[in-house]
Amino acid sequence: MNKKLFGTDGIRSLANNKIFDNLSLDIFSRAIVNNQRNLKIVIGRDTRQSSKVIEKMLINGLKKNGATIYLAGLISTPAISYFTKKFNCNLGIVVSASHNPYQYNGIKFFNENGEKLSDTNENIIENNFFKFEEDFKSLSSTTKYFGSKSNGKGQIKKIKNPFLIYKKKILSILKKKNLPKKLKVIVDCANGSTYRISKYVFSKININSIYIKDKPDGKNINYKCGSLYPQNLINEVKKRSADFGISFDGDGDRVICCDEKGKIIDGDKILACLAQYLFYKSRANQNAIVGTLMSNRGLERFVNKIGLKFYRSEVGDKYVYKLMKRKKCFLGGEQSGHIILKEFGPSGDGILISLYLIKIISEYNKKASEIFDLYNSHFQIQKNIKLRDSEDQKNKRINNLLKFYNNKIIDNVRILIRFSGTEPVIRLLVEGEKYSKINLLAKKLQKKINSLI
């Protein structure tokens, strides 16, 4: 194992990786608690087949080290963010690999305010883990104490009616449950953690909701469905003549939509719609929003045009929120569908954002295709170039290339090359107003990167 646990969003790896075995999770639990007294932790998980096993091992390890565990069960990531603060917990944990296939898993963390852990706090846990791991290796087989019997100091408590608690928070954005216009909405649950809670929430408002990809079997989470594969949603919206389509990712912190014609509405378009709606509702309190280095320049120009500043953060919703706090922004998000409304919390929340968009469409009494037609996107070509191994990230020539093309604008073409924080790939983005121009440049850059790997 490399001396690195945390990526862009917690820990992410293949579910059969060493970090997810019983011994490693036992050591990891000790690294998290680190002799802190009266530590309270809320835990939830997604639907992949490995999540329940990992959750159980983690709970046992944390309890053995004296923590009080609040069990939320199978629930979305943003719900855990909310519960962490609501139940006055020190830490929130989600066992999920988000948008990745079922073969992967991960562990996401929230601090006492429901915010993603800072790099500093992640480093503390990481350093503790590797220290305790070395301590364990140095012990004789007769004195090894990890994996031993529980000392019984911790407790396990089950949260009663977690869906109800979450629903009350979500529905607070509506002044009344009866929307001006009843919409027909297709909801793609990605066979993930929203497949039950979304039905519970949407059943309380007057929409005609039709659910697809809502039968998880442990292996079909994100499989050709959800926010990364919107074609199923598009087909269903057209087939059923629906007004709107919503697709979540595996853990429910992202949302990608489509209009009644089947045209995709990505995170950038969602940000534009919310920025305009909220800015016009309350101009005095809003002056800027946050996107990322991946956000479309068309969005940036639109936001500036309506009178707001536009800031770009590093890629990753925790970096979006960090910049939102620093710049005192009311709204932020990523093209991938992580959208954060500061008024409602520090986490991207697919269900909450979907409900807000349904509210807007219903209030405007217009077709979604009209409401989201706010700007002309610049063409973007995105490529994922697979790394041979982790040593490629140390390659000096690759790193020099990444530094040079870090949101570089050349002849009105924007170029970004970066390492992914969740997968072993280099991500290439080339953006401009002429497709032929950026297509040629993207091919040249991809060839250049492949020659260096």
ChimeraX attribute file (.defattr): number of C-alpha atoms within 10 A of each C-alpha:
attribute: neighborCount
match mode: 1-to-1
recipient: residues
	/A:1	7
	/A:2	5
	/A:3	9
	/A:4	11
	/A:5	18
	/A:6	20
	/A:7	16
	/A:8	17
	/A:9	20
	/A:10	22
	/A:11	21
	/A:12	25
	/A:13	22
	/A:14	16
	/A:15	20
	/A:16	12
	/A:17	13
	/A:18	13
	/A:19	20
	/A:20	23
	/A:21	15
	/A:22	19
	/A:23	16
	/A:24	20
	/A:25	24
	/A:26	25
	/A:27	23
	/A:28	24
	/A:29	23
	/A:30	24
	/A:31	22
	/A:32	22
	/A:33	23
	/A:34	17
	/A:35	12
	/A:36	12
	/A:37	12
	/A:38	14
	/A:39	20
	/A:40	24
	/A:41	27
	/A:42	30
	/A:43	28
	/A:44	25
	/A:45	29
	/A:46	30
	/A:47	27
	/A:48	29
	/A:49	19
	/A:50	22
	/A:51	24
	/A:52	18
	/A:53	15
	/A:54	21
	/A:55	24
	/A:56	12
	/A:57	19
	/A:58	24
	/A:59	26
	/A:60	22
	/A:61	28
	/A:62	30
	/A:63	24
	/A:64	23
	/A:65	25
	/A:66	23
	/A:67	27
	/A:68	22
	/A:69	24
	/A:70	23
	/A:71	19
	/A:72	22
	/A:73	19
	/A:74	23
	/A:75	26
	/A:76	33
	/A:77	33
	/A:78	26
	/A:79	28
	/A:80	28
	/A:81	29
	/A:82	23
	/A:83	27
	/A:84	27
	/A:85	20
	/A:86	13
	/A:87	14
	/A:88	14
	/A:89	22
	/A:90	17
	/A:91	27
	/A:92	30
	/A:93	22
	/A:94	30
	/A:95	28
	/A:96	31
	/A:97	28
	/A:98	30
	/A:99	24
	/A:100	22
	/A:101	17
	/A:102	23
	/A:103	16
	/A:104	20
	/A:105	26
	/A:106	25
	/A:107	21
	/A:108	23
	/A:109	24
	/A:110	28
	/A:111	19
	/A:112	21
	/A:113	20
	/A:114	25
	/A:115	22
	/A:116	25
	/A:117	20
	/A:118	14
	/A:119	13
	/A:120	9
	/A:121	13
	/A:122	19
	/A:123	15
	/A:124	13
	/A:125	20
	/A:126	19
	/A:127	16
	/A:128	19
	/A:129	24
	/A:130	17
	/A:131	13
	/A:132	18
	/A:133	18
	/A:134	11
	/A:135	11
	/A:136	16
	/A:137	10
	/A:138	11
	/A:139	11
	/A:140	9
	/A:141	9
	/A:142	6
	/A:143	9
	/A:144	13
	/A:145	11
	/A:146	18
	/A:147	15
	/A:148	10
	/A:149	8
	/A:150	15
	/A:151	10
	/A:152	12
	/A:153	13
	/A:154	21
	/A:155	16
	/A:156	17
	/A:157	11
	/A:158	13
	/A:159	17
	/A:160	11
	/A:161	9
	/A:162	18
	/A:163	18
	/A:164	13
	/A:165	15
	/A:166	20
	/A:167	19
	/A:168	11
	/A:169	13
	/A:170	19
	/A:171	18
	/A:172	12
	/A:173	15
	/A:174	13
	/A:175	8
	/A:176	10
	/A:177	15
	/A:178	13
	/A:179	18
	/A:180	15
	/A:181	16
	/A:182	17
	/A:183	19
	/A:184	20
	/A:185	23
	/A:186	25
	/A:187	28
	/A:188	31
	/A:189	32
	/A:190	31
	/A:191	29
	/A:192	34
	/A:193	30
	/A:194	28
	/A:195	27
	/A:196	17
	/A:197	22
	/A:198	24
	/A:199	16
	/A:200	15
	/A:201	19
	/A:202	19
	/A:203	12
	/A:204	12
	/A:205	17
	/A:206	15
	/A:207	18
	/A:208	14
	/A:209	18
	/A:210	16
	/A:211	18
	/A:212	18
	/A:213	22
	/A:214	19
	/A:215	16
	/A:216	19
	/A:217	12
	/A:218	17
	/A:219	15
	/A:220	21
	/A:221	31
	/A:222	26
	/A:223	18
	/A:224	15
	/A:225	23
	/A:226	31
	/A:227	26
	/A:228	21
	/A:229	17
	/A:230	23
	/A:231	16
	/A:232	15
	/A:233	28
	/A:234	24
	/A:235	14
	/A:236	20
	/A:237	25
	/A:238	16
	/A:239	10
	/A:240	13
	/A:241	15
	/A:242	21
	/A:243	24
	/A:244	28
	/A:245	32
	/A:246	29
	/A:247	32
	/A:248	33
	/A:249	31
	/A:250	34
	/A:251	33
	/A:252	32
	/A:253	27
	/A:254	32
	/A:255	30
	/A:256	30
	/A:257	29
	/A:258	24
	/A:259	23
	/A:260	21
	/A:261	18
	/A:262	23
	/A:263	16
	/A:264	20
	/A:265	22
	/A:266	18
	/A:267	24
	/A:268	27
	/A:269	25
	/A:270	24
	/A:271	28
	/A:272	21
	/A:273	19
	/A:274	20
	/A:275	23
	/A:276	17
	/A:277	13
	/A:278	14
	/A:279	19
	/A:280	12
	/A:281	11
	/A:282	9
	/A:283	12
	/A:284	8
	/A:285	12
	/A:286	19
	/A:287	17
	/A:288	21
	/A:289	26
	/A:290	28
	/A:291	30
	/A:292	22
	/A:293	20
	/A:294	24
	/A:295	22
	/A:296	23
	/A:297	21
	/A:298	19
	/A:299	22
	/A:300	22
	/A:301	16
	/A:302	19
	/A:303	22
	/A:304	13
	/A:305	10
	/A:306	13
	/A:307	14
	/A:308	19
	/A:309	16
	/A:310	19
	/A:311	18
	/A:312	20
	/A:313	22
	/A:314	16
	/A:315	21
	/A:316	20
	/A:317	27
	/A:318	24
	/A:319	21
	/A:320	28
	/A:321	30
	/A:322	18
	/A:323	21
	/A:324	26
	/A:325	13
	/A:326	8
	/A:327	14
	/A:328	17
	/A:329	21
	/A:330	22
	/A:331	23
	/A:332	31
	/A:333	32
	/A:334	29
	/A:335	23
	/A:336	20
	/A:337	29
	/A:338	28
	/A:339	31
	/A:340	29
	/A:341	21
	/A:342	17
	/A:343	9
	/A:344	16
	/A:345	17
	/A:346	26
	/A:347	28
	/A:348	29
	/A:349	27
	/A:350	28
	/A:351	26
	/A:352	26
	/A:353	23
	/A:354	22
	/A:355	19
	/A:356	17
	/A:357	21
	/A:358	23
	/A:359	21
	/A:360	19
	/A:361	24
	/A:362	18
	/A:363	12
	/A:364	12
	/A:365	14
	/A:366	13
	/A:367	15
	/A:368	24
	/A:369	19
	/A:370	11
	/A:371	16
	/A:372	20
	/A:373	12
	/A:374	16
	/A:375	15
	/A:376	13
	/A:377	18
	/A:378	16
	/A:379	19
	/A:380	23
	/A:381	17
	/A:382	16
	/A:383	17
	/A:384	17
	/A:385	18
	/A:386	13
	/A:387	17
	/A:388	11
	/A:389	10
	/A:390	11
	/A:391	9
	/A:392	17
	/A:393	17
	/A:394	9
	/A:395	12
	/A:396	11
	/A:397	14
	/A:398	22
	/A:399	16
	/A:400	10
	/A:401	17
	/A:402	20
	/A:403	14
	/A:404	13
	/A:405	18
	/A:406	14
	/A:407	18
	/A:408	15
	/A:409	14
	/A:410	10
	/A:411	7
	/A:412	11
	/A:413	19
	/A:414	21
	/A:415	26
	/A:416	21
	/A:417	26
	/A:418	20
	/A:419	18
	/A:420	17
	/A:421	18
	/A:422	20
	/A:423	16
	/A:424	18
	/A:425	20
	/A:426	22
	/A:427	19
	/A:428	23
	/A:429	21
	/A:430	27
	/A:431	27
	/A:432	24
	/A:433	16
	/A:434	13
	/A:435	15
	/A:436	11
	/A:437	13
	/A:438	21
	/A:439	18
	/A:440	11
	/A:441	17
	/A:442	21
	/A:443	14
	/A:444	11
	/A:445	19
	/A:446	17
	/A:447	12
	/A:448	13
	/A:449	19
	/A:450	13
	/A:451	9
	/A:452	12
	/A:453	16
